[in-house]
Amino acid sequence: MAGETKNKYDRQLRIWGDQGQAALEKANVCLLNCGPTGSETLKNLVLGGVGSVTIVDGSKVDIGDLGNNFMVNKQSVGESKAKFVCNFLQELNDAVGAKFVEESPEMLIETRPSFFAQFTLVIATQLVENLLVKLDKICRQENVMLVVARSYGLTGFVRISLKEHNVIESKPDHFLDDLRLHNPWPELKQFAKAIDLKVADPVVHKHTPYIVILVIAAEEWAGMHGGCFPTTREEKKEFKDLIKSYMIDLDEENYKEAVEAAFKVSASLGISSHLRQIVNDSSCDVDSSSPDFWVLVAALKEFVENEGGGEPPLEGSIPDMTSLTEYYINLQKIYQAKAEADCLAMEHRVRTILKRIGRDPDAISKADIKNFCKNARKLYVIRYRTIEDEFSSPVAPELQKYLTDEDISFAAGFYVLFRAVDRFAANYNRFPGVFDSDMDEDVARLKAIAIAILTEVGCHASALQEDLITEMCRFGAAEIHAVAAYVGGVASQEVIKLITRQFVPMSGTFIFNGIDNKSQLLAL
Amino acid sequence: MGDASAEERWRDLDKLLARPGNIVSPIFEPSPQLRDELGEYVRVLVVGAGGLGCELLKDLALSGFKNLEVIDMDTIEVSNLNRQFLFRIHDVGKSKAEVAARRVMERVSGVNIVPHFCRIEDKDIEFYRDFNIIALGLDSIEARSYINSVACSFLEYDDDDNPCEETIKPLVDGGTEGFKGHARVIMPGVTPLKFPLCTLAETPRTAAHCIEYAHLIKWDEVHRGKTFDADNPEHMQWIYSEAFKRAELFGITGVTYSLTQGVVKNIIPAIASTNAIVSAACALEALKIATGCSKTLSNYLTLLGCLIIGLACDFLRESLTRYHILQVQRSRGLHTKVTEFVRDQSCLVCGPGTLIELDILVTLSELIELLGEHPKLQLSKPSITQQGKNLYMQAPPVLEELTRSNLPLPLFDLMGRAPRGIIHATGFANKNGKRTSCLRKLRVVFKGVVDEGAANVDMAGVPA
């Protein structure tokens, strides 16, 4: 059975690995409302093997659901929507524990908030503003992650809400390797020194790895420039010329690689400003209640200030490069050795700190410390505003900027209109444009509300395009399947990042713009 | 189901199709009948019934399309089940196209989906001509390239080298890898060797080098004549153990069975959510193009950089000169960017092609020689096709034998004695010192032949 599971999940294990998968399988997720948006979100998670799901929806299937929800069919009309969606999802993956509660989410939020404490994460779909604010408070209190998703005609949005999310394995697409060519340590220098660049054998000459070439070239350069590495544009060019002067043939790949990588010698010393922000964060002042992440960061801070000499622990791997196998393997060993030594120092500091704050010194495993060291340069800390905060004091200048930027104006406009339609619904007990007969009046009403919101926030009323208001009414709160599937896809992707603690989740509100596909992430 | 029931069922979709709006396509004619017309008149082909194909079929069916066809040559495997949600464990081994079609028809009443369990090359041009929209859910560059050139081969150009609208076929395409999804610019040509031969043979450094050595070099040495089959676990096991041995020899670590499979099969990591996003974007664009119910990316279909996209059905009027690419990126959250590309006149697939003027007596083998010497092309060992028909194939041996008899024949005859025509040549050219395989579009014009069609404005020469 295990073999089969591994086969089934093979394609995704290659992305988030066994640990990510384990985290997914331990997770207990709650979905509020299983219309198309919620169902499509959950579908992607069930397929991925999330541990258990509970669907909360008190509605019955009506004929209109057949036109946009894949998980209900003719037989289900008149029956509990939650039950049928649950059955469908269970069929997709019998390893998932699928349950349903035939209740309105509103009822639970208003009268049974403790219901939510049991979950790892709640996905709230198609909920109006005031309920969202309440739910957000409950989730913050119970330390439950919240992902909000909604589709509405050709627009939709996704928004994450939790106090703080720490990521060690952020796995960025592009990240510079950690070769320390700008700051080589003794063992690396020694290895390079023992290699003669001017070797007679042309095969060896063109298979000397560029790391060695650059260490030697940089040292030669420093010798002629008072111990400094190239910094100005002119100097960098001269440095490249120096490297080229070692070539005996224009076709030497290793030297071409060295020239391309020459800029690495000029890198600035020390940790990035991004990392500096994290180690300077007040959470670094750890005590017994601090999460492990901050204990590790506290150790990192000490390391950087001591053994690291301003640098974080060495990552330890080197990219492939033209080289004799023997040279390459030896270089790998040198980098691995330093990485291990740095990790050992980090481990010592971690254990000392744990003891100091009154915790078991072995509470954090060596494997976790090693993983942290490898990813030290790529850490991420994201803190999210509460939904109430965002709504009551949005960042007006940002919003104004968004509304007037041609590429963002539709998305920003929809952001405002979502607030407006919810307020409309609170006043008139229905969404604008649901009925053809009220269309003209609804447009006027919605416009008035939207202007009021903009004014409250401190933005120009004119910033919101009239046509967009009309369009929002035209949507009549319809849930269009393709839009729901898109929004559901985005929401499920963020849920996976949050649960696996890998990759960087979005901060801000993602607005889907199905009109001209200029969707945007708004930081408000 | 009566009409009232259909109206109820599609009440949400009808808000977009039956109501007038201000941010819509200029040709939008909202009406309660628009959905019916969409269902009756628009024919969509979904190419691929895998991760994207499954999502596309669902999304299109629930967007009001009623005439769908799907083509896929694969059968269902266990590793598909983490995202290809139309399949169950007991479906393993069955045709993806057939099962997918059946499942969607079961759940969405009124939609008709015709499955085709075969390769896309097995269908002739006429099959593809029949559709208004072709939606791609393909996972290989070769397959995409093929469809690309099929669609492009429909194109006829007017005197100004602009494509004639009626001949343009809209293509909607998606591609995904892990968390990344995008409609990519497809450069025609076959994927070149991953690693330099000398690295594999002399100076391996990574586990992947050892694996490819075993796969591409050692296998043939030991198994003369026997073709390697990536789906045969015994073959894969052999590659793995050979790779492992080689790695040990060189002191290289990291060879695992999983990595071996990944390297040999070019496995692309894939998850449900990314497929869902890309497919939904494609389906939405298809809906907007077909009905005009909203603005489309500059009034025509998204995608595929060098492919010209337009609409063969009645709704579109404008001529196309630009296209956009929808990009969905991951690490810093989700970022949807729309990039505008101007059509590349020199694009080798969808551009007008390189003009080749020939005498009517020139044989196919003489043409092949000519291509090698042609200053701009310098194509060596080209295989020649016309509208998907093989005129001469350099490989595999079976096809070479079959088409060898065409070599001494005049190209004019092989091309149906038409005064001009389009052929495609796939061969090797030198790019930056490396020999890479590439596809070139050739616009052949025969000298001295009376052309009853449009004026021969593109002819540099003068008819004899």
Interface residues (C-beta under 8 A of the other chain):
Chain A: E4 N7 K8 Y9 D10 R11 Q12 R14 I15 E40 K43 N44 L47 G48 G49 D62 I63 G64 L66 G67 N68 F70 N73 K74 E91 L92 N93 G153 L154 V158 S170 K171 P172 D173 H207 D320 M321 T322 S323 L324 T325 Y328 I329 G433 D436 D467 L468 T470 E471 R474 F475 G476 A478 E479 I480 H481 A482 V483 A485 Y486 G488 G489 V490 S492 Q493 E494 I496 F503 V504 P505 M506 S507 G508 F510 F512 G514 I515 D516 N517 K518 S519 Q520 L521
Chain B: S5 E8 R9 W10 R11 D12 L13 K15 L16 R19 P20 G21 N22 I23 E55 K58 D59 L62 S63 V78 S79 L81 N82 R83 F85 R88 E106 R107 V108 S109 G178 F179 K180 T199 T203 P204 R205 T206 F250 G251 I252 S258 G262 I267 I268 P269 A270 I271 A272 S273 T274 N275 A276 I277 S279 A280 A281 A283 L284 E285 L287 S294 K295 L297 T302 H324 L326 Q329 R330 S331 R332 G333 L334 H335 T336 V338
